[in-house]
Amino acid sequence: MEVPNRPFLTTVVGSLPKPPWLQEKLPLNASGKQVHGKGASWLFEGELLKQAQDDAVRVAIHDQTEADIELISDGEQRRTSYLAHIVARLGGFDYATPAKKWVRDNRRLAEVGCCTGEVFRDGPIVVDELHFALAHSSRPMKVTLPGPMTVVDSTLDQYYGDERALAMAVARALNDEARDLDALGPAVIQFDEPVFSRYPGKVAEWGIEALDRCVEGIRAKTCVHVCYSYPMPGVPRPIVDAYPAILTELEHSKVDQLALEFEASSLDPGLLALCPSKTVLFGCIDNGALGFDRIEQPEQVAARLLMAAEYLPADQIQAAPDCGLVPLDIDIARRKLKVMVEGAKLARRQL
């Protein structure tokens, strides 16, 4: 499905809040159920759960279409964790007996899965999920996968003994999945790498190499998402000066698009001058880092987008949230998406 070619195309990063009837509502850092692990519990089981997830995907597609988002996702409605939903289905990982590990540059102690053997993919993981979403959408669709560096940081390695070796094994497995997803015709395949912001040195050493391995042979547009992580009560979220180094490295990567946080972090749009060849999903609404009930104004969104357009052509800039919107209440997320669209349309008129 063809993606419109216009300034400030509107899109999402990936996750959207789940309906309250689908999953228990817990903070992302709830004990034993962190975003790196199994996540919150479903409120249904068996065939009824599948039907409920199908309906939740329909709701997510409807909400994005109603808001006039031009490039949408399935809202990751079938995932208790954006990462474990994929990684737990790869050979070589054990989530049945999780371990404790300090993650995100020792910011917090999380419960994680373990790499206990050679990593491989022995069959499709989210291919059927994308097939369902495409069949129920009238708009171009993106699909998301966790990136290899984030997988390395979010699991405990008990087999490879070398971060790069584990990352490259994960990248090969993710590329196998991405190729099967690509055959269905998504507009974008995105790899989520929030830990790039925490380890700029590793990004240069092996992070870009692993990311490039993920996108080999992909015909769809490819994207990498870099942010400063989901906001979590009681968990520090320092905004370190990592983007200059990261964007310099990403400019030389094989990915087509960069999904970047700018709203909550208040980063200078001038950083976009470091990645002149890339399309940038410019984060112009936050996902709770500045307050879970805060709603931006269209004029604010338009002003930020127009500032970004001083450093990249406007048709290389897409309006997007900073990150996934899953931490928010569903009504807040709906309002934010509508404000983002209104702001993007206002910015187009003001170009």
Buried (B, 14 or more C-beta within 10 A) or exposed (E): EEBEEEBBBBBBBBBBBBBEEBBBEBBBBBEEBBBBBBBBEBBBEEEEBEEBBBBBBBBBBEBBBEBBBBBBBBBBBBBBBBBBBBBBBBEBBBBEEBBEBEBBEEBBEBBBBBBBEEBEBEEBBBBEBBEBBBEBBEBBBBBBBBBBBBBBBBBBBEBBEEBBBBBBBBBBBBBBBBBBBBEBEBBBBBBBBBBBBBBBEBBBEBBBBBBBBBBEEBEBBBBBBBBBBBBBEEBEBEBEEBBEBBBBBBBEBBBBBBBBBBBBBEBEBEBBEBBEEBBBBBBBBBBBBBEBEBEBEBBBBBBBBBBBBEBBEBEBBBBBBBBBBBBBBBEBBBBBBBBBBBBBBBBBEEE
